Amino acid sequence: MIIFGTRYYGKVDEVPGLFHVATRFLHIWFIPLIPLGSILILAKSGNSIHGAKIPLSFKSILIAWLRAAVLAAAFSAAFASIYTFANAKDWAANPHQKPAQTTGPIGVPPRQPGASQAPSSQQDLIGVYIVASVEAALGVVFAALAFALWKLAFFRRASYARALVLADHIKITDEGRIMIERAYGRLLPEQAQAALSQALKDREELAALEQEPEAAS
């Protein structure tokens, strides 16, 4: 059974409390393959997404592919390490050796492998454990890289300039712009609260002015 369809991957350019960017991919077995379009996601409720289409985000596409690749590498390395550890004694007991030479030039006896050419089982076991340890270390490195790609602000958060560009795509309100300024530390909490109160007051006054002509008519 093959599982395929479309899903959103590559969550990037996040502005906490407002929006983030993701890209819709054609996937097979939940591995993102072909990007179909990027979207600025404003809210999610179950499988329902509220947002606005934006031009393809190459950052989102690249991050989605990188996250899938490092996760696959981490699982592969972990599986290889477990498999190697589990079979270490069997492999050490039956090491692969090159077959001895059975024929040689006339007058020259066949060459037989010397004792130094056949490593002991203990040496083989140590070698197998070293290989398994290297595989485990690679699994940890790839897992740490996957964590970084998901959690570090460098990969996840939008820059201030990028946040303003994305805000223009959705014609964000004054309140939304104030929240952006607050998210990037350009306004102190009390300044942001005062600005939000003023924006709300201005909105109410504008609504009242718009209703006056209707009342006069």
Secondary structure, DSSP 8 states (H G I E B T S, - for coil): ---EEEEEEEEEEEETTTEEEEEEEEEETTEEEEEEEEEEEEEEETTEEEEEEES--HHHHHHHHHHHHHHHHHHHHHHHHHHHHHTHHHHHHS----------STTS------GGGS--HHHHHHHHHHHHHHHHHHHHHHHHHHHHHHH-HHHHB--HHHHHHHHHHTT--HHHHHHHHHHTTSS-HHHHHHHHHHHHHHHHHHHHHHHHHHHH-
